[in-house]
Amino acid sequence: MFTKLKNFFERPKPYESNDTYLKIWTDEYISKNMLEIHLNPQIDAASRNLDFINKSANWMISKFDLTKEKKVLDLGCGPGLYSTKIAEAGANVTGVDVSKRSLDYANKKAQEKCLKINYINESYLEWKTAEKFDFAYLIYLDYHALTKEQRKCLLSNIKGYLKSNGLFLFDIPTIHNFKKIEEMTNCIFHEKGGFLSPNPYFEFELLYKYEEEELTFKRHVIIEEEHENIIEMWHKYFTYKEIEDELRNAGFAIVEKYSTVKGDVFGENTDEITLVVQNQPGGGDL
């Protein structure tokens, strides 16, 4: 037990430990709980709260004319909270997500509303298509959960998905957000089970910061009587210049920036940035 706890508190080098956060979307029990918080209209968890989503989707539809004839790609679409509203505006929507449970819900809602949304159960890092889109988006800070190589892969894929001069919208946390984060360790005994398991379990949790890399590492260790599970995730925080350079190298140009995904005016010290970038024909050195 001493060795296990010692290993748990060990601080890995940046990206040295495997990122296993996808478990929360694919595990049969945890994915059920993730869907429940996705659909909770009051909280910002797997999705932002419903009021924000409605304002955000309406702003996107109006700002980028996501109506009839527009082909739209929703990456990490979850249970279709954005896809549904954009399809209702008349756009031709494709949604990609790794969670089968979330897509089952999304498909059910699309059928109830008689919407033709093409939902694909696959990781957006691995999915490939020859189809071309006018507009793509990745919402709720998914981008910062990817390694540098994964971000390169994603941008390369999106460049291939978009029409010439097509647009990609996504949001990221900034260095100002990073500065507010504090390292922590915690241990909880869930006597009656909890979010990560239906059985009684100990949950060891830690969060480490890497100042030079502007990176955080979070680890959950779930210890049941006869089973152990580990969930780990890395999160990158960006300066504006960092993300601008990363996008330019991938063949994208920033055309607009906001402080939120509902079009709020950009501020220099904002905790998040929402970027609208344009596919530059022939650009990119990936």
N, C-alpha and C positions, 0 to 999 in steps of 0.2 A: 504493500500500500504506500509506503514511504516513497519508493521509486516512482510509482504512478503519479503521486502528487507532485513530486519534484519535476517530472516530465511535463506535467500540466502547466506549472508555473514558469517553465523555461521560455525565454523570449527568443523566437526564431529570427533569423536574418530576414530582411525584406523579401517576401514572396518565396521564402525557403519552404514553408509549410504548405501543403496542398489546400486549396480552397474547396471546401465541401458544402458550400451553402446551397447547392442545388438540391440537397436532401430535403430541404424544407418544402420544396415544390413537388417532389416525386414520392416521398414517403407516404404510404397510405393513410396513416393517422395524422401526421403533421400537416399534410396538404389539405385535409378536411378543416383543420383549425385555421390554416392560412386563408382558405376560401371564406370562412366565416368573418374574419377581420377585413378581408377585401370588401365584403358586402355590408359591413357596419357603416351606416351613413354618417356617424358622428365622429369617427376617429381618423387620424392619419397613421396608418400602419402599412399593410401590404399595398393599399391604395390611399390616396389622399381622401379627405372627407367628401361626401356627395355634393355639398354646396360648391366646393372648390372645383370638383370635376365638371359639374354642369357649367360653371362660368368659364372654365378652361376650354372645354369642348366647344362651347358656343363662340368663344373668341377665335379659336383655331378655324372653325367653319367660316366665320365671317372674314377674318383676316386673310386667309389663304384660299378662299372661295372653294371650299371642299364640298362641292355640290355635284350636280349631274355631270357625267362624263369624266370626272376626276378619278384617277386611280390612286388609292391611298394604301400605304403599308403601315400596319401597327405592329411594332416589334415588342415582344414581351407584353402581349395584349391582355393576359390574365383572363378574367371572366367577361371581358368585352365591354367594360364600362365606357370607354371612349369609342370603340368600334361601333357599338350600337347607335350612339348619338350621331356619329358621322355618317353612318349608312342611312339613318333616318333623314339626313339632309340631302341624300341622293347620290353620294359618292359610292364608287365601286371599291369595297374595302376587303383587304386580306389581312388576317391576324395570325401571328406566329407566337407560340408559347410552349414551354417545356412541360407545363402542368396539364395532364389529361383531365384532372378533376375540374380545373378552371375552365377548360375548353368545353367540357360536357355542359357546364352551366351556360357558357356563352352561346353554344349552339342551340340549347333549349330556348333561350331568350330570343334568339334570332328567328327561330321557327314560330314562336308565339306572336312575334311582330311582323311575320311574313317578310323578313329581310334576307337577302341573298349575300351573306358574308362568308368568305372562304377562310375557314379556320384550319390551321396546320399545327399539329402536335409535334413540334421539333424544336431543338435549341436554335435560336437565331444566329448563333455562331457557326452552325453546321448546315443550316438550310440553304439550298441553292435554287435559283430560278432564272429562267431566261426572260421572264415577264418584266416589263418596264413600268415604273410608277412615276407619277407627278410629284408625290409628296410622301415622305416617310417620317415616322416619329418614334422615339424611345423615351418614355416618360417615367418620372419618379426616381431619378438618380441612378438608374441601372448602369449607366456608363462608368461611374466611378467604382463599381464593384468588379470591374474587369482588369486583368493585368495589362501591361503595355502591349504585349504580343496579341492578346485577345482584342484590344482596342484597334490595333492595326488590322487584324482580320475583319473585325466588324466594319470598319470604315471602307476597307477594300470591297467587302460584299455590298455595302450600301451604294458605293460608287457604281457598281455593276447593275444594281437594281433600278437606279434612277435614270430617268430620261435626261438628255443633255439639258443642263441648267435646272434640273429638278432640285427640290428643296428637302432638307433633312432638319428636323427640329428635335432637340434633346436638352436635358437640364443636368447640371453638375453642381456639387458643393464647392465652395471657394475656400481659399486659405483663411479667410476671416472666420468661417465656420470651424475650420480645423483648430484655430487658436482657442476656441471656447471649450474644446473637448478635454476632459481630464482622464488620466489613467485610473483604472479601478479593478478590484477583485471582489468576488462575492461568492457565497455558498448558501443554497437554499435547499431544504428538504420538503419535497412535495409529497406529503403523506398519502394523499388521495389521488395521486397522479396530477398531470397538468398539461400544459400546452404541448410539450415535447414527447410525452408518453402517457398512456392511460394507467400505467402501473406506478406504484410508489417509487420515487427516485430522488437521488441527490443531484443537484445541478451546480456544478462549479463553473463560474463565469469570470472571464478577465478581458480587459481591453488595454492594449499597449499603443503608445504613440511613437512614431519615427519622425523626428523633427526635420532632419535633413531631406528625407524623401517626401515629406508631407503626406504621410501614410498612417493608417491605423490597422490594427490586427485585433480581431475579436474571436475568442474561443469559448465554446460551450462544451462541457463534458457531462454527459448524462449517465449516471451509474444506477442501474437497477440491480435487483438481487442476483439475476443470472445473465445480465446483458449490459454492455457499455456502448455508448455512441458518442461520436465527436463531431461537432459542427464548427467549422472555422471559416472566416471570411476576412478579406483584405479590402480596404476602402482608400482610394486615392482622392486627394483634394488638390485643386488647381488654382494657379494664378492665371490671369487672363492671357498673359504672354505664352505660358505653357500650352494652354489649349489651342491658342491661335496657331502656334508653330506646329502642333500635332495635326491640326486640320489642314494646314497649308501643305505639309508633307504628304498628306493623303489625297490631295487634289481637290480640296474644298476651300471656299472663301466664305468668311463670315459676312452675312448681309444685314443681319439685325440681331440685337441683344436686348434681353429683358431681365427683370429680377425674379419673375415667376412665369409659370406656364399659362398664365391668364393675361399676359400682356402688360403687367405693371412696369413702370418706367425703371430702367436700369440705374443702379446706384453703385458708386465705386466701392463701397464697403458692404455690399449685400452678401448674405450668407449663401445665396445660390445664384447661378446665372442660367438663363434659358437662351440658347443660341439657335438661330436659324442660319443654316449654311447651304451654299449652293454648289452643286456638282459642276466642276470646271472641266470642260471637255479637254481630254489629253493631259490633265494635270495629275500629279501624284507620283511618288517614287517608291511605292511599296513593293 
